[in-house]
């Protein structure tokens, strides 16, 4: 199993550009989440999904859209990039099986918005 | 909403010294998890605590969950250079399964 994969690993955008961060998991996990990590701020939840077709907002959803058309994929879209969105983005998946919601993280995407 | 505070933000120790990081939640948690992130890496799950007053050990690491299920701690005995990284606690409120609130993390530096 590849686990959780994310592409791209690095990205530089200009203010106002749009892009999609890709996330995929092959563990058949129901739950998927997007976090951003900024120095001193820990991991903040952007959006999450409890299954295909179901998404909800996290702590910092503004400026981001998500959709979950399949169990495996959970892309994160930046509609109009802003310098404040410069961050490291992590996708994670988890499952209710085994009575644990352990998060499995992808390797991250380092995004710079100029 | 639920808030999870973690202290200290930074900790510098000499190799062989002990290290402790503390986590406090504004609300009662159904469980608390601990993650480690090596520099340049992604968070990796260490352990989950579920029961009030629970104590778990992994070699030199000791994890505790408070009696009121609102606080937790991670203690490392005799740190090694391989312990370097950021340690995060993450709490689950129970009603939002799969939705965790992370603490700010403690960055541990170990000097040889």
Boltz contact constraints between the chains, C-beta under 6 A:
constraints:
  - contact:
      token1: [A, 31]
      token2: [B, 98]
      max_distance: 6.0
  - contact:
      token1: [A, 42]
      token2: [B, 102]
      max_distance: 6.0
  - contact:
      token1: [A, 42]
      token2: [B, 103]
      max_distance: 6.0
  - contact:
      token1: [A, 42]
      token2: [B, 104]
      max_distance: 6.0
  - contact:
      token1: [A, 42]
      token2: [B, 105]
      max_distance: 6.0
  - contact:
      token1: [A, 43]
      token2: [B, 102]
      max_distance: 6.0
  - contact:
      token1: [A, 48]
      token2: [B, 99]
      max_distance: 6.0
  - contact:
      token1: [A, 90]
      token2: [B, 42]
      max_distance: 6.0
  - contact:
      token1: [A, 94]
      token2: [B, 98]
      max_distance: 6.0
  - contact:
      token1: [A, 100]
      token2: [B, 48]
      max_distance: 6.0
  - contact:
      token1: [A, 101]
      token2: [B, 97]
      max_distance: 6.0
  - contact:
      token1: [A, 101]
      token2: [B, 98]
      max_distance: 6.0
  - contact:
      token1: [A, 102]
      token2: [B, 45]
      max_distance: 6.0
  - contact:
      token1: [A, 105]
      token2: [B, 42]
      max_distance: 6.0
  - contact:
      token1: [A, 105]
      token2: [B, 43]
      max_distance: 6.0
  - contact:
      token1: [A, 107]
      token2: [B, 42]
      max_distance: 6.0
  - contact:
      token1: [A, 108]
      token2: [B, 42]
      max_distance: 6.0
